[in-house]
Each structure stands twice: as C-alpha cells, then as structure tokens.
Amino acid sequence: MIKLTNVVKNYPKFHLDCSLAVPENRVTALIGPNGAGKSTTFKAILGLIFTEGGQIELFGKPRAQITEEDQRQIGVVLSDSGFCGHLQIRDILPVMARLYPEFERDAFVGSCTQFGLPLDKRIEFVK
C-alpha cells in the first residue's frame, strides 16, 4: 500500500501538495500534463528527493522506516532511466548489480544480444 498525506515539495517555479492512497495489489499510473507533479510524486515515494512536509507510507510504514528488503518489493517505471547519455550499456552493469542483489548479469547481457544492443552502445534518450 502507498499512502501520501499532504506531501509538500517546493522548487523555485513549482509547488506540490499531494495526497493519495493506492491499495495493496494495485497497478497505478499518474496521468497529467507536463509540470503537474507526476515525476516529483514518484521521486518522493521512492525516497529520491526530500520533501518539506507531509507523510509518506509504504507497506504500512513511514518512508523513513523502509528497509532495503522493502525497497526490493517496489516496482516502478519512470519516464527516463536517469543514466547519463555518455554511458555505454556495459557501464551500467556494475550499477545494476549494486542496486539489485539478485541482478542476473548473464541474463541481462543475453537480452542485449537478443535485441541487438551491443554493450558498447551509448545510452540514448528519445523524446
């Protein structure tokens, strides 16, 4: 379960004040125009940014009490990878292994081969 109560994040030209609840075992998407706060909301839930107020709960626990094991239970797809476009695919292998203890390097490399993605290919962002 995800619960946000009056979560506040301020940037110089943006203000987020968000409350929402997502019940357990639900797949959820936030849909809205650019600048509505969708990415900011997900980044707050994932602990990627600090917020100025409100409460975030995951699995019935405050965000500050979420463990690494809890983190592994969260699946999310963001609009971009967050990796620098100067990196090659091979450069993200150690990052993935560090982030995901169960990362299967051989399976990842096999998928790259299957889809014709050479490991020396730079990561590109298509907008």
Stockholm file with secondary structure:
# STOCKHOLM 1.0

chainA/1-127         MIKLTNVVKNYPKFHLDCSLAVPENRVTALIGPNGAGKSTTFKAILGLIFTEGGQIELFGKPRAQITEEDQRQIGVVLSDSGFCGHLQIRDILPVMARLYPEFERDAFVGSCTQFGLPLDKRIEFVK
#=GR chainA/1-127 SS CEEEEEEEEEETTEEEEEEEEECTTCCCCCCCCTTSSHHHHHHHHTTSSCCSEEEEEETTEEGGGCCHHHHTTCCCCCSSCCCCTTCBGGGGHHHHHHHCTTCCHHHHHHHHHHTTCCTTCBCCCCC
#=GC SS_cons         CEEEEEEEEEETTEEEEEEEEECTTCCCCCCCCTTSSHHHHHHHHTTSSCCSEEEEEETTEEGGGCCHHHHTTCCCCCSSCCCCTTCBGGGGHHHHHHHCTTCCHHHHHHHHHHTTCCTTCBCCCCC
//
